Amino acid sequence: MILLVESAEYMGKYTLLCTFNNGERRKVDLTPLLKYPAFEELKDESEFERYGVDGTVFWANGADIAPEYLFENGTPC
């Protein structure tokens, strides 16, 4: 099965609660990614909150995150 993000809820402080197509939910703190150039403008929390979901989480600036990263770095809920 290919792992996909079905939905994501913003929890505040750069943390998303992601629901995956395998039925699991994981809370993921994405603060560590903000040091990378692709995520630089997302340090503005109002920009970070403007994400979308289409199998993964993505932003208008072209940044996205692999579902596997979100799953492996998330805390089960």
VOBA-1610 file (N, C-alpha, C; in pm, whole numbers, padded with zeros to 5 digits, always signed):
BEGIN
Met+00083-00118+00000Met+00000+00000+00000Met+00088+00125+00000Ile+00055+00219-00084Ile+00125+00347-00087Ile+00066+00435+00023Leu+00153+00487+00108Leu+00111+00570+00220Leu+00076+00710+00170Leu-00044+00758+00204Leu-00090+00891+00166Leu-00150+00963+00285Val-00143+01095+00283Val-00208+01177+00384Val-00349+01206+00334Glu-00449+01174+00414Glu-00588+01199+00376Glu-00636+01335+00425Ser-00587+01377+00543Ser-00625+01507+00597Ser-00519+01551+00697Ala-00516+01682+00722Ala-00423+01738+00821Ala-00492+01854+00891Glu-00476+01857+01021Glu-00536+01963+01103Glu-00423+02039+01172Tyr-00427+02172+01162Tyr-00324+02253+01225Tyr-00348+02261+01375Met-00247+02225+01453Met-00258+02221+01598Met-00191+02342+01665Gly-00128+02428+01585Gly-00054+02541+01640Gly+00093+02509+01653Lys+00175+02614+01656Lys+00320+02600+01674Lys+00382+02503+01576Tyr+00346+02513+01448Tyr+00405+02434+01339Tyr+00383+02284+01355Thr+00274+02246+01416Thr+00242+02105+01438Thr+00113+02070+01364Leu+00116+01957+01292Leu+00000+01908+01220Leu-00044+01773+01275Leu-00173+01751+01277Leu-00228+01620+01309Leu-00270+01560+01175Cys-00196+01461+01130Cys-00218+01401+00999Cys-00292+01269+01012Thr-00390+01249+00925Thr-00461+01122+00914Thr-00417+01057+00783Phe-00375+00931+00793Phe-00320+00859+00679Phe-00422+00758+00625Asn-00398+00713+00502Asn-00490+00619+00439Asn-00484+00478+00499Asn-00395+00456+00594Asn-00393+00328+00665Asn-00474+00336+00795Gly-00541+00452+00816Gly-00626+00470+00933Gly-00556+00530+01054Glu-00424+00544+01047Glu-00350+00598+01162Glu-00346+00749+01159Arg-00336+00807+01280Arg-00322+00952+01296Arg-00192+00978+01370Arg-00117+01078+01322Arg+00009+01114+01385Arg+00019+01264+01401Lys+00067+01306+01516Lys+00093+01447+01545Lys+00240+01473+01511Val+00263+01569+01419Val+00398+01592+01367Val+00440+01737+01391Asp+00551+01755+01462Asp+00610+01887+01483Asp+00705+01913+01366Leu+00674+02013+01284Leu+00756+02042+01166Leu+00856+02154+01189Thr+00872+02199+01312Thr+00968+02305+01344Thr+01108+02275+01291Pro+01159+02151+01302Pro+01295+02124+01253Pro+01314+02153+01103Leu+01207+02148+01024Leu+01221+02171+00880Leu+01234+02319+00845Leu+01200+02408+00936Leu+01201+02551+00907Leu+01340+02606+00883Lys+01444+02530+00913Lys+01582+02576+00890Lys+01625+02555+00745Tyr+01547+02481+00667Tyr+01582+02453+00528Tyr+01524+02559+00435Pro+01598+02595+00328Pro+01554+02702+00237Pro+01411+02686+00183Ala+01369+02566+00150Ala+01235+02544+00094Ala+01125+02582+00193Phe+01158+02581+00321Phe+01058+02608+00425Phe+01079+02745+00491Glu+01179+02820+00446Glu+01217+02948+00507Glu+01098+03043+00523Glu+01019+03064+00417Glu+00909+03161+00428Glu+00794+03109+00514Leu+00797+02980+00548Leu+00693+02923+00633Leu+00717+02951+00781Lys+00830+03016+00811Lys+00853+03060+00950Lys+00746+03160+00991Asp+00690+03230+00892Asp+00575+03317+00916Asp+00457+03223+00936Glu+00409+03214+01059Glu+00307+03115+01092Glu+00179+03131+01009Ser+00149+03253+00968Ser+00030+03273+00884Ser+00049+03209+00747Glu+00173+03201+00698Glu+00202+03131+00572Glu+00200+02980+00594Phe+00253+02936+00707Phe+00256+02793+00738Phe+00114+02736+00741Glu+00022+02812+00797Glu-00117+02767+00812Glu-00189+02752+00679Arg-00133+02804+00573Arg-00198+02800+00441Arg-00150+02678+00362Tyr-00159+02562+00419Tyr-00117+02438+00354Tyr-00236+02372+00286Gly-00205+02277+00202Gly-00308+02197+00138Gly-00273+02049+00153Val-00368+01964+00122Val-00346+01819+00130Val-00390+01756-00002Asp-00299+01681-00062Asp-00328+01605-00184Asp-00237+01484-00185Gly-00262+01392-00094Gly-00176+01274-00078Gly-00058+01303+00013Thr-00021+01428+00024Thr+00080+01476+00115Thr+00041+01617+00156Val+00125+01683+00234Val+00101+01821+00274Val+00189+01910+00187Phe+00131+02019+00134Phe+00207+02108+00046Phe+00170+02253+00075Trp+00255+02344+00026Trp+00233+02488+00041Trp+00245+02554-00095Ala+00194+02676-00106Ala+00193+02750-00232Ala+00333+02780-00285Asn+00432+02787-00197Asn+00568+02817-00242Asn+00637+02697-00306Gly+00567+02584-00315Gly+00624+02464-00376Gly+00678+02363-00277Ala+00688+02400-00151Ala+00736+02306-00049Ala+00631+02199-00024Asp+00679+02077-00004Asp+00591+01968+00036Asp+00671+01870+00120Ile+00601+01777+00181Ile+00666+01681+00271Ile+00616+01543+00236Ala+00708+01449+00223Ala+00672+01311+00191Ala+00584+01253+00302Pro+00480+01180+00265Pro+00395+01118+00366Pro+00474+01028+00460Glu+00576+00962+00407Glu+00658+00874+00491Glu+00730+00951+00601Tyr+00778+01072+00568Tyr+00844+01156+00668Tyr+00744+01191+00779Leu+00626+01233+00738Leu+00524+01271+00836Leu+00488+01153+00926Phe+00475+01036+00867Phe+00437+00916+00943Phe+00550+00876+01040Glu+00672+00870+00988Glu+00786+00823+01069Glu+00824+00921+01179Asn+00801+01051+01157Asn+00840+01152+01255Asn+00726+01199+01342Gly+00609+01139+01322Gly+00493+01175+01401Gly+00475+01088+01524Thr+00400+01141+01618Thr+00365+01068+01739Thr+00225+01012+01724Pro+00207+00881+01740Pro+00071+00823+01726Pro-00029+00888+01820Cys-00150+00908+01771Cys-00257+00969+01851Cys-00370+00870+01868
//
